[in-house]
Amino acid sequence: MNYYRQVYAKAPQVLEVPPELQDRPVEIIILSLEEQAVKQQDGELDELGWPKNFFAATAGQWAGEPLVREQPTN
């Protein structure tokens, strides 16, 4: 198994995938190197772990072109 490791002093918003790993199955793991845990966002979660009212606030909010799902032709 080959691996690629990159350490950032300040993580970028977008991570570049090396060309030799593109278009292949990969596993990407992000680890914080700080000793303090990353603080989770405040707020209540529902029984499945989603923020309360997440789906009510986001469902049907797409404002772009209509999404079309291609149907398989068997």
Number of C-alpha atoms within 10 A of each C-alpha: 2 4 7 9 4 5 8 7 6 6 10 8 6 6 8 8 12 8 7 8 12 10 8 7 6 10 6 7 5 6 7 9 10 7 6 7 8 8 6 6 7 7 9 11 12 11 8 7 8 12 14 14 11 11 10 9 9 9 8 8 8 9 6 6 6 7 7 6 6 6 6 5 4 3
